[in-house]
Amino acid sequence: MERRGNYGYDAPYALVAFAAVGTASLAVSLVSWWNDSGRPAAMFAFYAVFFLANAASFFHTTTRGKFLVWEEILDGLRLRGDEQVLDMGCGRGAVLTAVARRLRAGRAAGVDLWSKLDQSGNSSEVTLRNASLEGVGDRIEIHTGDMRALPFPEGAFDLVVSSLAIHNISSNADRAKAIAEAFRVLKPGGRLAIADIRATAVYARTLLGLGATRIARRGLGWRFWYGNPFAGTTLVTASKPEATRGTGPARFLGGAA
């Protein structure tokens, strides 16, 4: 689907670093070749190919690949259209707006601390503008908050999603807190879909300890590589058991924060 919003670049410093090192290596290789220095020329040519290929992969993922993969993930969830959905670490709204397009009667909330280090130009104003451009501004609300202490009541959401956000928390212990919070705000029978590049085994173990069911991990392929397979993205999915159902679902809507 054509995107109308502007979603920036993930970890822009890494993309710039890959491109800069690759370009510098190419320049050194050409100078070495011109001076008939065979071994240095070959070595720096290898570095140039490696880092420029990483930059190309990174650029493709952040501008196109992740959008295509998330469309497939959301299609696979087969949403009814009346769900309450939370996007943890929503950033500029790439996944948030994709979810909102699938909601006819439901609503989507995004929560973020708006770090521009993790995503270029990240701000709540940009997210709201993107939602308006995508035609879903009336289906979302935005909150400023920490994933380790979500500003929502227990059992508020049918679905919690997150894309390339939880790994930005500095320790596995705190990442586990974020996972526990995601599980807390799920309604009984609700589902999680978390895409990330590190610590996904920690997420799965945390969910197992919390009593989640249907826990699964799978790689998302080359379209979601941030440079190479070692920075590939893994999807963690799980469900909250129906057996824990309480007296009734809470609601989270009531105005942006």
Phi, psi and omega per residue, in radians:
M1 nan 2.414 -3.139
E2 -1.151 2.324 3.127
R3 -1.719 2.327 -3.139
R4 -1.744 -0.402 -3.106
G5 -1.391 2.973 3.086
N6 -1.971 1.982 -2.974
Y7 -1.873 0.152 3.001
G8 1.128 -2.700 -3.095
Y9 -2.273 2.385 3.048
D10 -1.302 2.465 3.096
A11 0.665 1.097 -3.018
P12 -1.024 -0.524 3.126
Y13 -1.088 -0.613 -3.138
A14 -1.227 -0.731 3.108
L15 -1.084 -0.780 3.119
V16 -1.104 -0.693 -3.129
A17 -1.129 -0.798 3.102
F18 -1.006 -0.843 -3.097
A19 -1.147 -0.699 -3.106
A20 -1.180 -0.807 -3.140
V21 -1.143 -0.701 3.109
G22 -1.107 -0.753 3.139
T23 -1.172 -0.723 3.108
A24 -1.115 -0.722 3.123
S25 -1.113 -0.688 3.107
L26 -1.103 -0.744 3.135
A27 -1.087 -0.785 3.132
V28 -1.124 -0.681 3.120
S29 -1.085 -0.757 -3.141
L30 -1.154 -0.711 3.101
V31 -1.119 -0.742 3.126
S32 -1.118 -0.713 3.114
W33 -1.120 -0.715 -3.139
W34 -1.108 -0.608 3.123
N35 -1.546 0.169 3.080
D36 1.067 0.683 3.080
S37 -1.772 1.602 -2.962
G38 -1.037 -0.980 -3.040
R39 -1.150 -0.838 3.081
P40 -1.046 -0.662 3.139
A41 -1.079 -0.775 -3.140
A42 -1.144 -0.736 -3.122
M43 -1.094 -0.830 -3.117
F44 -1.266 -0.458 3.036
A45 -1.132 -0.704 3.081
F46 -1.075 -0.826 3.117
Y47 -1.033 -0.710 -3.125
A48 -1.075 -0.826 3.141
V49 -1.089 -0.784 -3.098
F50 -1.071 -0.909 -3.047
F51 -1.276 -0.614 3.099
L52 -1.232 -0.606 3.055
A53 -1.143 -0.696 3.064
N54 -1.084 -0.743 3.126
A55 -1.091 -0.720 3.141
A56 -1.133 -0.754 3.106
S57 -1.087 -0.806 3.137
F58 -1.042 -0.815 -3.122
F59 -1.085 -0.740 3.127
H60 -1.096 -0.773 -3.112
T61 -1.093 -0.821 -3.030
T62 -1.316 -0.361 -3.113
T63 -1.864 -0.347 -3.077
R64 -2.495 -0.886 -2.984
G65 -1.009 -0.817 -3.077
K66 -1.120 -0.568 3.123
F67 -1.154 -0.766 3.135
L68 -1.113 -0.756 -3.113
V69 -1.165 -0.734 3.131
W70 -1.161 -0.563 3.037
E71 -1.049 -0.710 3.128
E72 -1.197 -0.712 3.119
I73 -1.064 -0.833 -3.105
L74 -1.179 -0.654 3.050
D75 -1.036 -0.715 -3.122
G76 -1.162 -0.424 3.118
L77 -1.319 -0.303 3.068
R78 0.866 1.036 3.135
L79 -1.132 2.513 3.096
R80 -1.292 -0.605 -3.107
G81 1.969 -0.099 3.141
D82 -2.001 0.279 -3.085
E83 -1.328 2.733 2.915
Q84 -1.746 2.151 -2.991
V85 -2.196 2.460 3.051
L86 -2.055 2.322 3.004
D87 -1.905 1.922 -3.136
M88 -1.474 2.120 -3.063
G89 1.266 0.910 -2.966
C90 -1.216 -0.345 -3.122
G91 0.972 -2.397 -3.078
R92 -1.436 0.068 2.940
G93 1.735 0.337 -3.111
A94 -1.018 -0.882 3.139
V95 -1.400 -0.655 -3.134
L96 -0.980 -0.815 -3.126
T97 -1.273 -0.565 3.093
A98 -1.123 -0.684 3.059
V99 -1.151 -0.827 -3.060
A100 -1.039 -0.573 3.098
R101 -1.079 -0.403 -3.104
R102 -1.635 0.004 -3.075
L103 -1.842 2.015 3.097
R104 -1.541 -0.854 3.136
A105 -1.920 -0.242 -3.125
G106 -1.479 3.134 3.124
R107 -2.413 2.805 3.141
A108 -2.228 2.400 3.073
A109 -2.010 2.486 3.047
G110 -2.079 2.443 3.096
V111 -2.260 2.422 -3.087
D112 -2.823 2.798 3.000
L113 -1.747 -0.046 2.991
W114 1.111 0.810 3.078
S115 -1.339 2.207 3.087
K116 -1.480 -0.173 3.038
L117 -1.269 -0.674 -3.108
D118 -1.432 -0.447 3.085
Q119 -2.633 2.285 -3.074
S120 -1.094 2.386 3.056
G121 1.080 0.458 -3.056
N122 -1.242 2.231 3.064
S123 -2.888 2.728 3.125
S124 -1.124 -0.592 3.135
E125 -1.121 -0.708 3.113
V126 -1.135 -0.707 3.134
T127 -1.087 -0.796 3.122
L128 -1.123 -0.661 3.104
R129 -1.133 -0.737 3.110
N130 -1.095 -0.704 3.110
A131 -1.078 -0.701 3.102
S132 -1.136 -0.768 3.125
L133 -1.086 -0.583 3.133
E134 -1.444 -0.056 3.110
G135 1.368 0.387 -3.110
V136 -2.182 0.325 -3.100
G137 -1.026 -0.478 -3.135
D138 -1.459 -0.020 -3.088
R139 -1.957 0.056 -3.089
I140 -2.245 2.809 2.921
E141 -2.456 2.675 -3.031
I142 -2.086 2.407 3.103
H143 -2.255 2.535 2.957
T144 -1.693 2.107 -3.087
G145 -3.000 2.866 -3.124
D146 -1.602 2.314 3.129
M147 -1.095 -0.379 -3.141
R148 -1.422 -0.133 3.125
A149 -2.632 1.271 -3.029
L150 -1.150 2.435 -3.095
P151 -1.502 0.833 -3.107
F152 -2.382 2.645 3.121
P153 -1.307 2.870 3.087
E154 -1.083 2.432 3.052
G155 1.230 0.598 -3.060
A156 -1.551 -0.379 -2.918
F157 -2.216 2.532 3.017
D158 -1.416 -0.496 -3.077
L159 -2.548 2.357 2.990
V160 -2.078 2.222 3.084
V161 -2.107 2.765 3.065
S162 -2.766 2.426 -3.117
S163 -2.315 2.014 3.032
L164 0.918 0.774 -3.086
A165 -2.168 -0.816 -2.987
I166 -1.158 -0.528 3.137
H167 -1.128 -0.335 3.115
N168 -1.238 -0.269 3.000
I169 -1.226 2.461 -2.864
S170 -1.374 -0.380 -3.090
S171 -2.274 2.681 3.097
N172 -1.108 -0.589 3.118
A173 -1.091 -0.743 3.128
D174 -1.304 -0.553 3.038
R175 -1.102 -0.697 3.094
A176 -1.097 -0.614 3.070
K177 -1.084 -0.714 3.117
A178 -1.104 -0.728 3.102
I179 -1.111 -0.735 3.118
A180 -1.090 -0.658 3.084
E181 -1.148 -0.730 3.097
A182 -1.041 -0.722 3.138
F183 -1.195 -0.669 -3.135
R184 -1.058 -0.748 -3.048
V185 -1.446 -0.036 3.061
L186 -1.322 2.462 2.942
K187 -1.232 2.679 2.966
P188 -0.951 2.295 -3.057
G189 1.529 -0.082 -3.138
G190 -1.307 2.948 -3.030
R191 -2.243 2.689 3.060
L192 -2.054 2.492 2.988
A193 -2.482 1.860 -3.028
I194 -2.128 2.101 3.086
A195 -1.852 2.227 -3.109
D196 -2.724 2.927 -3.071
I197 -1.866 -0.171 3.113
R198 -2.474 2.727 2.945
A199 1.122 0.317 -3.130
T200 -1.175 -0.450 3.042
A201 -1.153 -0.630 3.059
V202 -1.098 -0.725 3.122
Y203 -1.051 -0.808 -3.102
A204 -1.123 -0.740 3.130
R205 -1.148 -0.678 3.110
T206 -1.093 -0.774 3.122
L207 -1.108 -0.679 3.095
L208 -1.068 -0.769 3.126
G209 -1.146 -0.465 3.127
L210 -1.437 -0.167 3.135
G211 1.668 0.266 3.107
A212 -1.161 2.712 3.108
T213 -2.075 2.935 3.108
R214 0.876 0.765 3.122
I215 -1.344 2.281 -3.130
A216 -2.544 2.585 3.052
R217 -2.258 2.408 3.061
R218 -2.669 2.528 3.061
G219 -1.227 2.602 -3.075
L220 -1.799 0.124 2.976
G221 1.458 3.115 -2.978
W222 -1.116 -0.439 -3.137
R223 -1.201 -0.249 -3.132
F224 -2.083 0.522 3.001
W225 -1.550 2.330 3.009
Y226 -1.671 1.108 3.086
G227 1.996 -0.763 -3.062
N228 -2.858 2.989 -3.091
P229 -1.045 -0.469 3.138
F230 -1.236 -0.274 3.027
A231 -2.017 0.613 3.089
G232 -1.373 2.762 -3.088
T233 -1.731 2.429 3.112
T234 -2.025 2.458 3.098
L235 -1.781 2.249 3.027
V236 -1.930 2.202 3.090
T237 -2.164 2.638 -3.140
A238 -2.866 2.937 3.091
S239 -2.293 2.711 3.046
K240 -1.695 2.246 -3.045
P241 -1.056 2.497 3.061
E242 -1.125 -0.473 -3.041
A243 -1.086 -0.328 -3.114
T244 -1.586 0.199 -3.065
R245 -1.019 2.356 3.126
G246 -1.696 -2.597 -3.064
T247 -1.377 -0.297 -3.141
G248 2.860 2.722 -3.090
P249 -1.286 2.477 3.018
A250 -1.492 2.840 3.074
R251 -2.064 2.626 -3.084
F252 -1.908 -0.254 -2.997
L253 -1.307 2.676 3.127
G254 2.724 0.250 3.092
G255 2.177 2.432 -3.134
A256 -1.202 2.591 3.111
A257 -2.071 nan nan
